[in-house]
Amino acid sequence: QKMEEYEGIVILATNLRQNMDDAFFRRLNFIVEFPFPDEEYREQIWRGMFPPGAPLAAEVDFGRLSSRMKLAGGAILNIVLGAAFYAAGAGVPIGMSQILRACRREHQKQGLSFIRADLEPYYSQTFSRGGA
């Protein structure tokens, strides 16, 4: 009812559409769905998240990250920011080690499994050295 009384523009964003009832949907004029990014688009997202001046190690494997980490743009952004902080704290360029640490943390936050085999040999190099 409040939406019907309001005369301005209202934007509602959700990833829980299945939790909304039909009566609510009838009150919406437009519904724009954003599909989950496929592997090719995820790679573009990964690459685009790092600004041109970011100290990025040559070892960063965007193809592997996009094929193995099936995540949306918001999660990728969280990982990139986390990796940048890990790298800055260690005084090193952003590399696979920092990205994997941030990936593992993002997976934990979302309650997802982080599958070691998906990112070998980077996983062993990162976490066998005690990097948590």
PyMOL CGO cylinders between C-alpha atoms (Angstrom):
from pymol import cmd
from pymol.cgo import CYLINDER

trace = [
    CYLINDER, 0.00, 0.00, 0.00, 2.84, 2.38, 0.80, 0.3, 1, 1, 1, 1, 1, 1,
    CYLINDER, 2.84, 2.38, 0.80, 4.29, 1.81, -2.66, 0.3, 1, 1, 1, 1, 1, 1,
    CYLINDER, 4.29, 1.81, -2.66, 0.96, 2.67, -4.28, 0.3, 1, 1, 1, 1, 1, 1,
    CYLINDER, 0.96, 2.67, -4.28, 0.71, 5.89, -2.24, 0.3, 1, 1, 1, 1, 1, 1,
    CYLINDER, 0.71, 5.89, -2.24, 4.22, 7.03, -3.12, 0.3, 1, 1, 1, 1, 1, 1,
    CYLINDER, 4.22, 7.03, -3.12, 4.40, 9.11, -6.30, 0.3, 1, 1, 1, 1, 1, 1,
    CYLINDER, 4.40, 9.11, -6.30, 8.13, 8.93, -6.92, 0.3, 1, 1, 1, 1, 1, 1,
    CYLINDER, 8.13, 8.93, -6.92, 10.32, 6.23, -8.33, 0.3, 1, 1, 1, 1, 1, 1,
    CYLINDER, 10.32, 6.23, -8.33, 11.05, 3.22, -6.17, 0.3, 1, 1, 1, 1, 1, 1,
    CYLINDER, 11.05, 3.22, -6.17, 13.85, 0.77, -6.96, 0.3, 1, 1, 1, 1, 1, 1,
    CYLINDER, 13.85, 0.77, -6.96, 13.83, -2.58, -5.23, 0.3, 1, 1, 1, 1, 1, 1,
    CYLINDER, 13.83, -2.58, -5.23, 16.77, -4.92, -5.64, 0.3, 1, 1, 1, 1, 1, 1,
    CYLINDER, 16.77, -4.92, -5.64, 16.70, -8.46, -4.33, 0.3, 1, 1, 1, 1, 1, 1,
    CYLINDER, 16.70, -8.46, -4.33, 18.14, -11.87, -4.94, 0.3, 1, 1, 1, 1, 1, 1,
    CYLINDER, 18.14, -11.87, -4.94, 15.26, -13.46, -3.01, 0.3, 1, 1, 1, 1, 1, 1,
    CYLINDER, 15.26, -13.46, -3.01, 12.48, -13.13, -5.57, 0.3, 1, 1, 1, 1, 1, 1,
    CYLINDER, 12.48, -13.13, -5.57, 11.11, -16.53, -4.60, 0.3, 1, 1, 1, 1, 1, 1,
    CYLINDER, 11.11, -16.53, -4.60, 10.28, -15.10, -1.14, 0.3, 1, 1, 1, 1, 1, 1,
    CYLINDER, 10.28, -15.10, -1.14, 7.93, -12.44, -2.53, 0.3, 1, 1, 1, 1, 1, 1,
    CYLINDER, 7.93, -12.44, -2.53, 4.24, -13.09, -3.11, 0.3, 1, 1, 1, 1, 1, 1,
    CYLINDER, 4.24, -13.09, -3.11, 2.24, -12.57, -6.30, 0.3, 1, 1, 1, 1, 1, 1,
    CYLINDER, 2.24, -12.57, -6.30, 0.22, -9.68, -4.85, 0.3, 1, 1, 1, 1, 1, 1,
    CYLINDER, 0.22, -9.68, -4.85, 3.42, -7.74, -4.30, 0.3, 1, 1, 1, 1, 1, 1,
    CYLINDER, 3.42, -7.74, -4.30, 4.61, -8.42, -7.84, 0.3, 1, 1, 1, 1, 1, 1,
    CYLINDER, 4.61, -8.42, -7.84, 1.35, -7.12, -9.29, 0.3, 1, 1, 1, 1, 1, 1,
    CYLINDER, 1.35, -7.12, -9.29, 2.20, -3.73, -7.80, 0.3, 1, 1, 1, 1, 1, 1,
    CYLINDER, 2.20, -3.73, -7.80, 5.46, -3.49, -9.76, 0.3, 1, 1, 1, 1, 1, 1,
    CYLINDER, 5.46, -3.49, -9.76, 5.49, -1.80, -13.16, 0.3, 1, 1, 1, 1, 1, 1,
    CYLINDER, 5.49, -1.80, -13.16, 8.85, -3.13, -14.33, 0.3, 1, 1, 1, 1, 1, 1,
    CYLINDER, 8.85, -3.13, -14.33, 10.94, -6.12, -13.36, 0.3, 1, 1, 1, 1, 1, 1,
    CYLINDER, 10.94, -6.12, -13.36, 14.50, -6.29, -14.62, 0.3, 1, 1, 1, 1, 1, 1,
    CYLINDER, 14.50, -6.29, -14.62, 16.31, -9.57, -14.13, 0.3, 1, 1, 1, 1, 1, 1,
    CYLINDER, 16.31, -9.57, -14.13, 20.06, -9.76, -14.17, 0.3, 1, 1, 1, 1, 1, 1,
    CYLINDER, 20.06, -9.76, -14.17, 21.27, -13.24, -15.06, 0.3, 1, 1, 1, 1, 1, 1,
    CYLINDER, 21.27, -13.24, -15.06, 24.12, -14.85, -13.18, 0.3, 1, 1, 1, 1, 1, 1,
    CYLINDER, 24.12, -14.85, -13.18, 27.35, -14.12, -15.08, 0.3, 1, 1, 1, 1, 1, 1,
    CYLINDER, 27.35, -14.12, -15.08, 28.71, -16.91, -17.23, 0.3, 1, 1, 1, 1, 1, 1,
    CYLINDER, 28.71, -16.91, -17.23, 32.41, -17.79, -17.30, 0.3, 1, 1, 1, 1, 1, 1,
    CYLINDER, 32.41, -17.79, -17.30, 33.31, -15.31, -20.04, 0.3, 1, 1, 1, 1, 1, 1,
    CYLINDER, 33.31, -15.31, -20.04, 31.56, -12.44, -18.30, 0.3, 1, 1, 1, 1, 1, 1,
    CYLINDER, 31.56, -12.44, -18.30, 33.04, -13.42, -14.90, 0.3, 1, 1, 1, 1, 1, 1,
    CYLINDER, 33.04, -13.42, -14.90, 36.50, -13.09, -16.43, 0.3, 1, 1, 1, 1, 1, 1,
    CYLINDER, 36.50, -13.09, -16.43, 35.62, -9.60, -17.62, 0.3, 1, 1, 1, 1, 1, 1,
    CYLINDER, 35.62, -9.60, -17.62, 34.38, -8.77, -14.14, 0.3, 1, 1, 1, 1, 1, 1,
    CYLINDER, 34.38, -8.77, -14.14, 37.59, -10.10, -12.54, 0.3, 1, 1, 1, 1, 1, 1,
    CYLINDER, 37.59, -10.10, -12.54, 39.76, -8.08, -14.91, 0.3, 1, 1, 1, 1, 1, 1,
    CYLINDER, 39.76, -8.08, -14.91, 37.65, -4.95, -14.58, 0.3, 1, 1, 1, 1, 1, 1,
    CYLINDER, 37.65, -4.95, -14.58, 37.73, -4.90, -10.79, 0.3, 1, 1, 1, 1, 1, 1,
    CYLINDER, 37.73, -4.90, -10.79, 41.44, -4.11, -10.66, 0.3, 1, 1, 1, 1, 1, 1,
    CYLINDER, 41.44, -4.11, -10.66, 42.13, -0.44, -11.45, 0.3, 1, 1, 1, 1, 1, 1,
    CYLINDER, 42.13, -0.44, -11.45, 44.88, 0.26, -14.01, 0.3, 1, 1, 1, 1, 1, 1,
    CYLINDER, 44.88, 0.26, -14.01, 47.43, 1.31, -11.38, 0.3, 1, 1, 1, 1, 1, 1,
    CYLINDER, 47.43, 1.31, -11.38, 46.84, -1.65, -9.04, 0.3, 1, 1, 1, 1, 1, 1,
    CYLINDER, 46.84, -1.65, -9.04, 50.04, -3.56, -8.20, 0.3, 1, 1, 1, 1, 1, 1,
    CYLINDER, 50.04, -3.56, -8.20, 48.96, -6.83, -9.78, 0.3, 1, 1, 1, 1, 1, 1,
    CYLINDER, 48.96, -6.83, -9.78, 51.35, -9.78, -9.98, 0.3, 1, 1, 1, 1, 1, 1,
    CYLINDER, 51.35, -9.78, -9.98, 51.84, -11.36, -13.42, 0.3, 1, 1, 1, 1, 1, 1,
    CYLINDER, 51.84, -11.36, -13.42, 50.86, -14.76, -11.99, 0.3, 1, 1, 1, 1, 1, 1,
    CYLINDER, 50.86, -14.76, -11.99, 47.18, -13.81, -11.56, 0.3, 1, 1, 1, 1, 1, 1,
    CYLINDER, 47.18, -13.81, -11.56, 45.19, -16.32, -13.59, 0.3, 1, 1, 1, 1, 1, 1,
    CYLINDER, 45.19, -16.32, -13.59, 41.91, -14.64, -14.48, 0.3, 1, 1, 1, 1, 1, 1,
    CYLINDER, 41.91, -14.64, -14.48, 40.84, -17.52, -16.69, 0.3, 1, 1, 1, 1, 1, 1,
    CYLINDER, 40.84, -17.52, -16.69, 41.17, -20.02, -13.86, 0.3, 1, 1, 1, 1, 1, 1,
    CYLINDER, 41.17, -20.02, -13.86, 39.46, -17.74, -11.37, 0.3, 1, 1, 1, 1, 1, 1,
    CYLINDER, 39.46, -17.74, -11.37, 36.50, -17.19, -13.68, 0.3, 1, 1, 1, 1, 1, 1,
    CYLINDER, 36.50, -17.19, -13.68, 36.14, -20.87, -14.56, 0.3, 1, 1, 1, 1, 1, 1,
    CYLINDER, 36.14, -20.87, -14.56, 36.48, -22.19, -11.01, 0.3, 1, 1, 1, 1, 1, 1,
    CYLINDER, 36.48, -22.19, -11.01, 34.95, -19.45, -8.88, 0.3, 1, 1, 1, 1, 1, 1,
    CYLINDER, 34.95, -19.45, -8.88, 31.30, -19.31, -9.86, 0.3, 1, 1, 1, 1, 1, 1,
    CYLINDER, 31.30, -19.31, -9.86, 30.51, -16.03, -8.15, 0.3, 1, 1, 1, 1, 1, 1,
    CYLINDER, 30.51, -16.03, -8.15, 28.54, -12.90, -8.96, 0.3, 1, 1, 1, 1, 1, 1,
    CYLINDER, 28.54, -12.90, -8.96, 30.08, -9.46, -9.33, 0.3, 1, 1, 1, 1, 1, 1,
    CYLINDER, 30.08, -9.46, -9.33, 29.47, -8.36, -5.73, 0.3, 1, 1, 1, 1, 1, 1,
    CYLINDER, 29.47, -8.36, -5.73, 31.36, -11.35, -4.35, 0.3, 1, 1, 1, 1, 1, 1,
    CYLINDER, 31.36, -11.35, -4.35, 34.19, -10.80, -6.83, 0.3, 1, 1, 1, 1, 1, 1,
    CYLINDER, 34.19, -10.80, -6.83, 34.42, -7.18, -5.69, 0.3, 1, 1, 1, 1, 1, 1,
    CYLINDER, 34.42, -7.18, -5.69, 34.65, -8.31, -2.05, 0.3, 1, 1, 1, 1, 1, 1,
    CYLINDER, 34.65, -8.31, -2.05, 37.44, -10.72, -2.99, 0.3, 1, 1, 1, 1, 1, 1,
    CYLINDER, 37.44, -10.72, -2.99, 39.39, -8.10, -4.92, 0.3, 1, 1, 1, 1, 1, 1,
    CYLINDER, 39.39, -8.10, -4.92, 39.17, -5.65, -2.03, 0.3, 1, 1, 1, 1, 1, 1,
    CYLINDER, 39.17, -5.65, -2.03, 40.17, -8.31, 0.48, 0.3, 1, 1, 1, 1, 1, 1,
    CYLINDER, 40.17, -8.31, 0.48, 43.10, -9.39, -1.69, 0.3, 1, 1, 1, 1, 1, 1,
    CYLINDER, 43.10, -9.39, -1.69, 44.25, -5.78, -2.00, 0.3, 1, 1, 1, 1, 1, 1,
    CYLINDER, 44.25, -5.78, -2.00, 44.26, -5.42, 1.79, 0.3, 1, 1, 1, 1, 1, 1,
    CYLINDER, 44.26, -5.42, 1.79, 46.14, -8.70, 2.25, 0.3, 1, 1, 1, 1, 1, 1,
    CYLINDER, 46.14, -8.70, 2.25, 48.75, -7.60, -0.30, 0.3, 1, 1, 1, 1, 1, 1,
    CYLINDER, 48.75, -7.60, -0.30, 49.09, -4.11, 1.17, 0.3, 1, 1, 1, 1, 1, 1,
    CYLINDER, 49.09, -4.11, 1.17, 49.50, -5.57, 4.65, 0.3, 1, 1, 1, 1, 1, 1,
    CYLINDER, 49.50, -5.57, 4.65, 52.31, -7.81, 3.41, 0.3, 1, 1, 1, 1, 1, 1,
    CYLINDER, 52.31, -7.81, 3.41, 53.86, -5.11, 1.23, 0.3, 1, 1, 1, 1, 1, 1,
    CYLINDER, 53.86, -5.11, 1.23, 53.61, -7.24, -1.93, 0.3, 1, 1, 1, 1, 1, 1,
    CYLINDER, 53.61, -7.24, -1.93, 51.73, -7.01, -5.25, 0.3, 1, 1, 1, 1, 1, 1,
    CYLINDER, 51.73, -7.01, -5.25, 48.27, -8.57, -5.41, 0.3, 1, 1, 1, 1, 1, 1,
    CYLINDER, 48.27, -8.57, -5.41, 48.84, -12.18, -6.40, 0.3, 1, 1, 1, 1, 1, 1,
    CYLINDER, 48.84, -12.18, -6.40, 47.03, -15.49, -6.44, 0.3, 1, 1, 1, 1, 1, 1,
    CYLINDER, 47.03, -15.49, -6.44, 47.91, -16.09, -2.80, 0.3, 1, 1, 1, 1, 1, 1,
    CYLINDER, 47.91, -16.09, -2.80, 46.07, -12.98, -1.63, 0.3, 1, 1, 1, 1, 1, 1,
    CYLINDER, 46.07, -12.98, -1.63, 43.18, -13.59, -4.02, 0.3, 1, 1, 1, 1, 1, 1,
    CYLINDER, 43.18, -13.59, -4.02, 42.74, -17.17, -2.79, 0.3, 1, 1, 1, 1, 1, 1,
    CYLINDER, 42.74, -17.17, -2.79, 42.81, -16.09, 0.84, 0.3, 1, 1, 1, 1, 1, 1,
    CYLINDER, 42.81, -16.09, 0.84, 40.09, -13.57, 0.06, 0.3, 1, 1, 1, 1, 1, 1,
    CYLINDER, 40.09, -13.57, 0.06, 38.17, -16.18, -1.99, 0.3, 1, 1, 1, 1, 1, 1,
    CYLINDER, 38.17, -16.18, -1.99, 38.19, -18.60, 0.90, 0.3, 1, 1, 1, 1, 1, 1,
    CYLINDER, 38.19, -18.60, 0.90, 36.95, -15.89, 3.25, 0.3, 1, 1, 1, 1, 1, 1,
    CYLINDER, 36.95, -15.89, 3.25, 34.15, -14.88, 0.85, 0.3, 1, 1, 1, 1, 1, 1,
    CYLINDER, 34.15, -14.88, 0.85, 33.07, -18.50, 0.49, 0.3, 1, 1, 1, 1, 1, 1,
    CYLINDER, 33.07, -18.50, 0.49, 32.97, -18.82, 4.29, 0.3, 1, 1, 1, 1, 1, 1,
    CYLINDER, 32.97, -18.82, 4.29, 30.81, -15.69, 4.56, 0.3, 1, 1, 1, 1, 1, 1,
    CYLINDER, 30.81, -15.69, 4.56, 28.36, -17.08, 2.00, 0.3, 1, 1, 1, 1, 1, 1,
    CYLINDER, 28.36, -17.08, 2.00, 28.34, -20.58, 3.50, 0.3, 1, 1, 1, 1, 1, 1,
    CYLINDER, 28.34, -20.58, 3.50, 29.80, -22.06, 0.30, 0.3, 1, 1, 1, 1, 1, 1,
    CYLINDER, 29.80, -22.06, 0.30, 32.36, -24.83, -0.01, 0.3, 1, 1, 1, 1, 1, 1,
    CYLINDER, 32.36, -24.83, -0.01, 35.83, -23.83, -1.07, 0.3, 1, 1, 1, 1, 1, 1,
    CYLINDER, 35.83, -23.83, -1.07, 37.13, -26.75, -3.09, 0.3, 1, 1, 1, 1, 1, 1,
    CYLINDER, 37.13, -26.75, -3.09, 40.87, -27.12, -2.92, 0.3, 1, 1, 1, 1, 1, 1,
    CYLINDER, 40.87, -27.12, -2.92, 41.17, -29.06, -6.19, 0.3, 1, 1, 1, 1, 1, 1,
    CYLINDER, 41.17, -29.06, -6.19, 39.56, -26.20, -8.09, 0.3, 1, 1, 1, 1, 1, 1,
    CYLINDER, 39.56, -26.20, -8.09, 42.56, -23.98, -7.59, 0.3, 1, 1, 1, 1, 1, 1,
    CYLINDER, 42.56, -23.98, -7.59, 45.60, -26.21, -7.47, 0.3, 1, 1, 1, 1, 1, 1,
    CYLINDER, 45.60, -26.21, -7.47, 48.54, -25.59, -7.48, 0.3, 1, 1, 1, 1, 1, 1,
    CYLINDER, 48.54, -25.59, -7.48, 47.76, -22.13, -6.12, 0.3, 1, 1, 1, 1, 1, 1,
    CYLINDER, 47.76, -22.13, -6.12, 45.86, -23.52, -3.14, 0.3, 1, 1, 1, 1, 1, 1,
    CYLINDER, 45.86, -23.52, -3.14, 48.77, -25.60, -1.84, 0.3, 1, 1, 1, 1, 1, 1,
    CYLINDER, 48.77, -25.60, -1.84, 51.20, -22.75, -2.36, 0.3, 1, 1, 1, 1, 1, 1,
    CYLINDER, 51.20, -22.75, -2.36, 48.93, -20.38, -0.44, 0.3, 1, 1, 1, 1, 1, 1,
    CYLINDER, 48.93, -20.38, -0.44, 47.62, -22.44, 2.44, 0.3, 1, 1, 1, 1, 1, 1,
    CYLINDER, 47.62, -22.44, 2.44, 50.46, -24.90, 3.05, 0.3, 1, 1, 1, 1, 1, 1,
    CYLINDER, 50.46, -24.90, 3.05, 52.59, -21.94, 4.13, 0.3, 1, 1, 1, 1, 1, 1,
    CYLINDER, 52.59, -21.94, 4.13, 50.18, -21.18, 6.92, 0.3, 1, 1, 1, 1, 1, 1,
    CYLINDER, 50.18, -21.18, 6.92, 48.37, -18.35, 5.11, 0.3, 1, 1, 1, 1, 1, 1,
    CYLINDER, 48.37, -18.35, 5.11, 44.88, -18.32, 6.59, 0.3, 1, 1, 1, 1, 1, 1,
]
cmd.load_cgo(trace, "trace")
